[in-house]
Amino acid sequence: MGLDQYAHTGSADGSFLMRNKFKWRKHAKLQAFMEMLWYQKQGNKKEFNCQNLELERNDIEQLQALITGDDLPKSPGGFFYGHQFQVESASDYKETDLEFCDWALEEIDNGRPVFYTCWY
């Protein structure tokens, strides 16, 4: 078991246009950023696990700046997150993360919503 993370496009009715365009495994710092967004947008109403988080342009731009500056938030942990290796994971995934940001911005600009989801 562990933290599995995905990004995909979708539509407002919840159907998927592209299934799991991006995949990460135990990228604790990315998860910390996405959890922060989830709770800002949802409050503490729902657990984040297996939920779709719609990402907006400003979310992606903020993420892109954090990745570029090697400043993704530190994860406080999570039993399955791989938080012991979060600095290494952030470094290993940096190129993929920036590719994701470019792709997500293009999708949003073309009217296709982008979602992040995780399973732990």
PyMOL commands that set and color helices and strands:
alter all, ss='L'
color gray80, all
select helices_A, chain A and resi 28-42+57-68+83-109
alter helices_A, ss='H'
color red, helices_A
select strands_A, chain A and resi 4-10+16-25+53-55+114-119
alter strands_A, ss='S'
color yellow, strands_A
deselect
rebuild
show_as cartoon
